[in-house]
Amino acid sequence: MKKEENEAASWTICLECRGRGKKSRRLRKKVRLRYQMALDQFKKTKREGTAPVRPNKHQYLCLNCKGSGLIHSASPPIADKDNYPHVAIIGGGIGGVALAVACLHRGIPFTLYERDGSFHERSQGYGLTLQQARKAIKGLGVCSLKKGVVSTRHIVHTTDGKVIGEWGMRKWMQQEAKTSSKRTNVHIARQSLRLALIEQLGGHTAVQWGHQLVDFKDCKGEGVELNFKVGGEMKAAKAGLVVGADGIRSTVRSLLIGDDITPLRYLGCIVILGICPLAALEGLDSDLLDSATVFQTANGNERIYMMPYALDAVMWQLSFPMPEKEAKALSAQGARALKEEACRRTQWHDPIPQVLAATLDTQVSGYPVYDRKLLETEWLEKGGQVTLIGDAAHPMSPFKGQGANQALLDALALARGISSECGAFSRWKAVGIRDCVLTEFEKEMFARSASKVKDSAEAAQFLHSEIVLYEGDEPRGRCLKSKKA
């Protein structure tokens, strides 16, 4: 992401594109007539066969907002409580905070509820790689990720340090190939991105901390009644729309469709994470620690992935197959046991042993890897005024780096849907928020995220197999797809 200074503290939607970032060009007369003729013929045959598909209008970038859907504003828009539903966002992680920000920019009233007592109650967390969501970040009013790091090289090694794959900007430039900025990724600490989004809301006071959702009840077209446990006491609230953004073990999802239908699905491996400051590696000279290189090393069973966490730190992620019972037991033993297991398994090429040894126990965590079966539309239809985003809707393994990306895209898509389909001239109050917004939003979300869930589950398998040792200058999953094709 280009390092820009944020020119204004507040944003509002671009009226030229109605906050979408794109504008639609009218279909050519020839295309419209061809579709109309096909439709007339379909009707004449008493709707036998397949109905013609209405052609989509050609979309192009809105130059007024440069595709972000936002323009600078002297102050945040005033929440339009008369024309928009009040949105109760359950969960103050990346997806939940992003949705709150997107609602703020569009004048959609909201309340963000988080179970944690404060921002700092959650551990430092892991690093994120922004891929498809790089552009979505600007659609959330964040022009500059000051703590973001752009990687320009990705290397794959065997355990003795042999390079078996390399790609990225630096390699393409050396080969005088196309050097599109679209191919770069931004790495950032999860909490740094979360803080950047919370600052868009005006700070930590915009979040209702310490609110643990207990249950909710649909009031048949008159909103949803929610009950929270706050400081040992019960507290009630009401909303026109409830959005579960509360992670893989989502309370909203459990209350809505139950855990029995889509239980956690173990993917057969455990992940151990660590964050190491570069200052702790003084005297270690390695071009793999240049704050612009991502590398992975594997042997067909264990696999470690190391990436910039910040300009002065790296994050490592070790994963390997393990029976679920053993993975739970190891995770429960805590950071020291996880670090010892990681060090024991990775006496490989430099700088891997040194980085792991220099990582403090307090910066180590680990967990068994799970996802869930893909949601089906009818499971959410009964939810009426309730929906899900992010890991609550489509949890996936971390091996494709898609969890946060999809959550950000979900949040922006939902806010844009509410802004577009609700409002002063909408019939959403008579028809219902589900028919006006949620059904179409969920359809798009499921279609976009399904392949990511599937690919992430497959990666949990092939990254711990001989496939990872394939020699070629491309991501490890690409050769597998080529063989399948």
N, C-alpha and C positions, 0 to 999 in steps of 0.2 A: 504493500500500500504506500502510495506517495505520502511523504511526510509533509503535511500541511498544518498550518496553525488554524485552530478553530476561530473563525472570524466573529462568531456571535454565540451567545450562551443559549439563545432560544431559536426555535424553528416553528414553522407552520407549513401546511401542505402547499404545493405549487398548484395554483388554480388552473393553469393551462392543461395539465395532465391529470388533475384531480388526485394528486399524490401517488400516482402509479409509476412515475418515472418514464413512462412511454406513452406515445399518442398513437391513435389508430387512423390509418388512411382508408378512405372509403374504397370499397371494392369497385373494380372496373365494371362498366356496364356489361361487357361481354361475359364476365364471370357471373354477375348477378342473373343475367338472362339464361345462361346455361343451367344454373342451379334451379331457377324457376321452372324451366322446361322439364327438367328431371323430376321435380316435385309434382308437377301436373301429371306427368306420365305415371308416376307411382300411385297417385290418387285414382287415375282412370283404371288402373289394374286392380282396384279394390285393395290397395296396400299389400299386394303380394310381393315377395322378394325383400330386398334390403332397401330401406329408405335412404335417399341421398343425404349426404352430410353437408350441412350448411358450411360454406367456406369461411375461414377466419379472416378477419380484416388484417391487413399488413400493419405491423407495429414498428415504430421507429423511435429513437431516443428523443426525449424532450430536451431541447436545447436550453430552455429557460432555467431548468433545475439541474442540468447535466446528468439526467437519469436518476437522481436520488429521490425525486418526488417531494423534496423539501426546499424551502427558501428561507432566508434569514428573517427573523421577527424580533421586534423590540422586546417582546415578552411572550410567554407561552400562551397559546389560545385558551380562551375561557371554556371550561367543560360545558358542553351543550346537554344538560340533563333532561331537557324537554324532548329532544329528538333522538338521542342515542340511548341504548341500554347501559346501565351501570354495570361495568365488568368487574367481577371478583376474580382476581388472579391468585391461584393457590400455588405458592412456591416461588422463592426469590432467587432461584438460580439463574443461569444465563438466559434461558428461554422466557422465564417469567418476567425478569427485569426488562428484557428486550420488548416484550409485549406491552409492558407499562409505558415504556418510552414511546413506542409507536402510537399508543392511545393518546398520550399527552400531546404529541405533535398534531393530532387530528381532532382535538377537542372532545375526545370520547371519555366520559367519566369512568374512573376505575379506582379500585383499592387493591393494593398488593399485600398479600398476607404471607408471612414466612415463619416457619416453626422455630428456627434458630432465634436465640435471644438477641443477637447482634451480628453485624457483618463479620466481625473477627472471630466469632464462635466457631465458624467452619475452618477446617485446616487449610493450610496454604494451597493445597490442591496441586493439580498437574498442569502441564502446558497444553495449549490448544494450537492446532494448525488450521488457519482460516483458508479455505479453498473456494468453494462456490459462494460462501457467505462474505467474501471480501467486499463485494459491491453492496451487499445488504447492510453492511456496517455504516456506509454513507447514508443509506436510506433510514438509518436510526439517528442521524445527526452527529455521528462521530467521524470527523474529517481526518483526525490524526490519532493513531495509536502510538503514543510517545514511547511506550515500552515494548512495542512490537519489533520483531527481528525478521528480516527477509532472508530466507535461505537461497543460495544460488548453486548448490551442489548436493547431490545425493549419491552415496557410495554404498555398495554391498560387498561385504568381505566373507571369506571363510575364516575359521577361528585362528588360523596362523597368519592372518593379515593379507592374504591374497585378494586382490580386487577382482570381483567377478561381474560387476555391473556398475555403471556410472551414468548419471544424466543430470540435467539442470542447466541453468543459464551459462555457467562458465564453460561447460563442455561444448554447448551449442555455439557459443561465440568463438571458441577455438576452431571449430569446424566451419566457421563462416555460414552457419545455418540461420534460419529464421529465429529471431530473439524476441518473441512476443512477451509482453509483460503479463499476459494472461496465464503464463505458465509458472509464475512465481507464487510461493506460499508465504503467509505471514504467521510467525510463531509468537505466541504471547501467553503469559501466565493466566490461568483461568480467573484468578482473583483480580488481576489487573484489568481484564476485559470487563468483568462484572462491575468493578469500581467505576470504570469509564462510563458505563451505562447508567449506574446509580447517580453519578454526577449530573447526567442529563435530566434526571428527575428533580434535581435541586438538593441532593444529599440524602443521607441515611434516614432522615425524618420522614421521607416519603414512603417508607416501608413500615408496615404494621408487624414489628418483630414480636416473637414469642407467642404467635397465634398457631396453635395446633388444631387442624380441622378434625372434628369428631364425626359429624354427619351433615347431610343436607337433605332438603325436601323440596320437590317441585310443587309450586303453589298454583298449578294449572293455569298458565298464561299470565299470572300476576307476579312473576319472578320466582326466585329460589331463596329459600330460607336456609341459612347456614349456622352451624353451631361450632364454636371454637373453645378450646381449653386454654385459658390465659392465666398464668400464675396460679394454677390450682382452682380457678373458678371458671364457670361457663359464661360465655358471651355470645349473644346472637347478632346476626347481621342479615341483610337482604341484598339481593342483586338481580339484575335482569339477565345476566349471563355469567356462568361460572366456567372458568378455564383451568383445568388441571395441568399445571406445569411443575409438578412435584416429583419428577424423577422416576426411575425404574421401579421403585416400590411405591408407586403413587397411591395415596389414600383415595383420591377422586376416582381413579380407575377401578379400584377395589370396590368402592361403594356403588359405582355405576354399573359395572358388568360382572363383578365378582372375580376372585383369584382362580377359581376352579376352571373357568373357560380358557384362560390364557396364563397358566402358571409360569413362573420363571423357568427358563430352559437352559440348563448348564451346557456350555460349549466345550467342555473337556479340558480346560487349561486354567492356569492361575497367572495373574500379572503382579509383578513387584515393581514399584515405582520409587525413584529417588531423585532428589534435586541437589546438585553439587555446585558450590560457588567456585569460579575459576581461581580465585585467590588461594583456595586450599590446595591447588595443584602447582604452586610456585616451583619453578625449576623443571617442570615437565614440558618438553617441547614437542608439540604435535599439531600438524596442520588440520587435524580433524576437530580441533577445539578452537577454530577461528571465528566462532559466533556466526558463521554463514554456511556451515556444512551440517548436513544430516547424514548419519550413517547407521547401517545395521550390520550385524554379524550373526551368523547362524551356523548350525551343524546338522540340521534336519530334525532336531528335537528341541533344544533350547534356542532362543533367538533374543538378541538385545537390540534395541532401537535407541539411538541417542540423538537429541536435537537441541538447538539453542532454546533455553528457557527465558533468558534475558541476555543482554550484551555481556553480563558478567557471571552467567551461570548456565549450566547445562542440565537437562532432564534426561534420565535414562528409564527405559521400560524393558524389563526382562520378563519373558513369558515362556511357559513350557507346559506340556501335558501333565495332568495329575488327576487321580480320581477325586470326585467331588468331596467325599468325606475327608480325605487327606488335605485337600485345598482349604477347606473350612477350618480344619484344625491348625494348619500352619498360619493362616491369617489371624486366627484367634490368639496365637502366641505373641503377637505384637511385632513392633518394628525391629528389635534386635534380632529375633529369630529369622525374620524375613531377610534382613541384610546378610546374616551369616549364610543363609541358604543361597542367596544371590552370588555372594563372593565365592562360595564353594563351587558353584556351577560355571563360573566364567573366568577361569584362569587362562585367558586367551591373549590375543595380541594387545599391545599398548594402543591407547591409554585406558582400556576397559578396566583392568584390575585396579589401577591407580585411582580412577574416578570413583569406583564403587567403594574402595577402602576409605577415601576421603569424605564420603557422604555421611553426614551425621545421622544417628539413629532417629532423631526427631524429624528428619526430612525423608523418611522411608515409610511407605505404606504398601498394602497389597490386598488383593481380593480375588475370589473365584470369578470367572467371566460368565455372564448370563445375557440372554436376550429373551424375547417373548415371541410367540406366534403372531403373525400379522393380524391386525384388527380387521374385522369385516364391517361394512357399512351399517348393517342392521343392528349390530351391537350398540352403536352409538345413537341410532335413530330414536330409541326409547328414552334417551337421555334428555330429549327436548331442549332445554336451555343450558345444557352442559356439554362441553367438549374437552379434548385433550390436545396437548402439543408436546414436542420434544420427546424426551425419554419416557414420559408418561404415555405417549401414543405409540412410539416405535423405538423401543430400546434396542441398542445394537452393541456389538463388541467394539473395543477401541481401536481395532487393527486397521481400519480404513480412515480413521480420523474424521468421521462424519457426524458424530453425535451433536456437537455444538453447532456445526454448520447447518444441519437440518433444523435444529431448534430455532436458530436465528431466522431462517427462511420461513418457518411456520409462523413465528410471531409477526413478522412483517406482512405475510399474506393474510393472516386473520384480521389484523388491524385495517389493512386496505379494503378487505371485504366488508367490514362493518361500516367504514367510512363511505364506501361506494353504494352499498345497498340499503343503508339506514339513512335517516335524515328527515328533513321537514316534509318532503314530498313522497316518502316511502310508505308502503302499507305494511311494514314489518310488524307493527303492533297488532294488526288484525290477523295477519297471516302467520306470524310467529318468526322468531329469530332463526329457527332451524331451517325452515323452508327458504327464507330470504338470504341467509348467509352460510349457516353451518354445513348444510348438505354439500354445496359446491366446494366450500373450503376443504372439507374432509376428503372429498373425492380427489382434489388436486394434491393434497398432502399425502394421501395413501399412494397415489401413482408415482409421486416424486421420491418418496422415501423407501418404497418397497424394495427396489433394486439395491439400495444402500444397506438395508438390513440383511438381505440375502448375501451380498458381496462381503459384508463384514463377518458373517457367520462362516462363509467359505474361507476367508482369510485366517480365521482361528484354526482351521485345519491345515491349509497348505503352507502357512508360514512355519509350521512345526513338522514339516515333511521334507522329502528330498527335492520337492519342487522349488524350495527357496534357494537351492544351490545351483539352479539353472544359470548359465553364463549368458548374459545379454544386457545391453544398456537400456533397460526399461524396467518399470515397476514389476514386482514378482508376480502379480496376478494377471498381467497382460498376456504372458506366454500361456497361462492356463486357459484363458478365454480363446486364444488362437487355436489351441489343440482341440477344444470343444467344437469350435466352428468348423 
